[in-house]
Amino acid sequence: MHLPREIPLFPLPNAVLFPGVPLPLHIFEPRYREMVRDAQDGDAIIGMTLLRGEWQKDYYGAPAIFAIGCAGKMVSIEALPDGRFNILLRGLREFSIVREHEGRAYRQAEVTWRSAGAAPAIGSEQRRCITTLLKRFVRDDLATPAHKLLQDPSLSDELLVNFFCYALDLTPLEKQGLLEALTLAERAQRLRDVLEFHLDELRLAGKSPAGSDRWH
């Protein structure tokens, strides 16, 4: 798939996108309505980035963002009568910002893309460990989507890791750290470390995982 060298940026304080994962968004600010219209007329790709630092002070300007993000392709667009949009992005690939460009109400950047290799794998032992930790962490009814995914042998390693990196109730900074891993194997290890940390934290506090509020 051709990926453009320049993409629009959509910085948010609490959303970190991962490849292969769907992200629904409600677009209401005028600058991002323009972004959606322009993307719809182009390659339909939007780069999701995480705001950093004291971004609230300059939210309507150009607050600081992390240099590594994940682009998504708009696979569904609902135009509302008042000019807002409901869109669905599907994560494509990680990117690094080279430089930003002006010229639109929204932010744009020249980016470099993460190399696309063969279908990545994490190893059967690592997958078993992560699956066991995830089952302990979500501790929910066995009929929920989370447990159905964990019991699906056809689920690829990539989607297993990326979906739970996105869906678990982790802090945005933890998710950004997972996104910045250079390989799927490294991301899987980071996810395993995060899960073990939180489970140990709960154990020491005499608590158990809280079920459905552990994932979105």
CORQUIJO-V623335 format. One record per pair of residues at least 6 apart in sequence whose ideal C-beta (glycine too) atoms are under 8 Angstrom apart, sorted by the first residue. I is the first residue (numbers start at 1). J is the second residue. Records with the same first field share a line. If there is no record, write none. Layout:
I = J ; J
This chain:
1 = 92
2 = 43
3 = 45 ; 71 ; 92 ; 93 ; 113
4 = 42 ; 43 ; 45
5 = 110 ; 111
6 = 101 ; 108 ; 109 ; 110 ; 111
7 = 45 ; 46 ; 47 ; 71 ; 95 ; 108 ; 109 ; 111
8 = 35 ; 38 ; 39 ; 45 ; 46 ; 47 ; 104 ; 106 ; 107 ; 108
9 = 46 ; 47 ; 49 ; 65 ; 69 ; 97 ; 100 ; 106 ; 107 ; 108 ; 109
10 = 25 ; 32 ; 35 ; 46 ; 47 ; 48 ; 49 ; 106
11 = 49 ; 50 ; 51 ; 55 ; 63 ; 65 ; 107
12 = 48 ; 49 ; 50 ; 51
13 = 50 ; 51 ; 55 ; 172
14 = 172
15 = 23 ; 25 ; 48 ; 50 ; 172
16 = 48 ; 50 ; 70 ; 165 ; 166 ; 172 ; 175 ; 176 ; 178 ; 179
17 = 23 ; 48 ; 69 ; 70 ; 71 ; 72 ; 89 ; 91 ; 166
18 = 70 ; 91 ; 162 ; 163 ; 165 ; 166 ; 178 ; 179
19 = 70 ; 91 ; 92 ; 93 ; 94 ; 158 ; 162
20 = 90 ; 91 ; 158 ; 159 ; 162 ; 163
21 = 90 ; 91 ; 159 ; 162 ; 163 ; 166 ; 167
22 = 75 ; 88 ; 89 ; 90 ; 91
23 = 48 ; 72 ; 88 ; 89 ; 90 ; 91 ; 166
24 = 86 ; 87 ; 88 ; 89
25 = 86 ; 87 ; 88 ; 89
26 = 84 ; 85 ; 86
27 = 33 ; 35 ; 36 ; 84 ; 85 ; 86 ; 87
28 = 84
30 = 105
31 = 104 ; 105 ; 106
32 = 106
33 = 83 ; 84 ; 85
34 = 104 ; 105 ; 106
35 = 46 ; 104 ; 105 ; 106
36 = 46 ; 74 ; 77 ; 85 ; 87
38 = 104
39 = 45 ; 46 ; 74
40 = 74 ; 77
43 = 73
44 = 73 ; 74
45 = 71 ; 72 ; 73 ; 74 ; 92
46 = 71 ; 72 ; 73 ; 74 ; 89
47 = 69 ; 70 ; 71 ; 95 ; 109 ; 111
48 = 69 ; 70 ; 71 ; 72 ; 89
49 = 65 ; 66 ; 69 ; 97
50 = 65 ; 66 ; 69 ; 172 ; 175 ; 176
51 = 59 ; 63 ; 64 ; 65
52 = 63 ; 64 ; 65 ; 66
53 = 63 ; 64
54 = 63
55 = 63 ; 64 ; 65
56 = 63
57 = 63
62 = 100 ; 107
65 = 97
66 = 176 ; 180
67 = 96 ; 97
68 = 94 ; 95 ; 96 ; 97 ; 176 ; 179 ; 180
69 = 94 ; 95 ; 97 ; 179
70 = 91 ; 92 ; 93 ; 94 ; 95 ; 179
71 = 91 ; 92 ; 93 ; 94 ; 95 ; 111
72 = 89 ; 90 ; 91 ; 92
73 = 89 ; 90 ; 92
74 = 87 ; 88 ; 89
75 = 88 ; 89 ; 90
76 = 86 ; 87 ; 88
77 = 85 ; 86 ; 87 ; 88
78 = 85 ; 86 ; 87
79 = 85
80 = 86
91 = 162 ; 166
93 = 113 ; 114 ; 116
94 = 113 ; 114 ; 179
95 = 111 ; 112 ; 113 ; 114
96 = 111 ; 112 ; 114
97 = 109 ; 110 ; 111
98 = 109 ; 110 ; 111 ; 112
99 = 109 ; 110
100 = 107 ; 108 ; 109 ; 110
101 = 108 ; 109 ; 110
102 = 108
119 = 156 ; 158
120 = 157 ; 158 ; 183 ; 184 ; 185
121 = 157 ; 184
122 = 130 ; 157 ; 161 ; 184 ; 185 ; 188
123 = 185
126 = 185 ; 188 ; 189 ; 192
127 = 157 ; 160 ; 188
129 = 192
130 = 160 ; 161 ; 164 ; 188 ; 191 ; 192 ; 195
131 = 150 ; 160
133 = 192 ; 195 ; 196 ; 199
134 = 146 ; 150 ; 164 ; 195
135 = 147 ; 150
136 = 195 ; 199 ; 209
137 = 168 ; 195 ; 198 ; 199 ; 209 ; 214
138 = 144 ; 146 ; 147 ; 168 ; 209 ; 211 ; 212 ; 214 ; 215
139 = 208 ; 209 ; 210 ; 211 ; 214
140 = 146 ; 147 ; 211 ; 212 ; 214
141 = 147
144 = 212
146 = 167 ; 215
149 = 155 ; 160 ; 163
150 = 160
157 = 184 ; 188
158 = 184
161 = 184 ; 187 ; 188 ; 191
162 = 187
164 = 191 ; 215
165 = 175 ; 178 ; 179 ; 187 ; 191
166 = 175
167 = 215 ; 216
168 = 214 ; 215 ; 216
169 = 213 ; 214 ; 215 ; 216
170 = 178 ; 194 ; 198
174 = 194
177 = 190
178 = 187 ; 190 ; 191 ; 194
179 = 187
181 = 187 ; 189 ; 190
199 = 209
202 = 208 ; 209
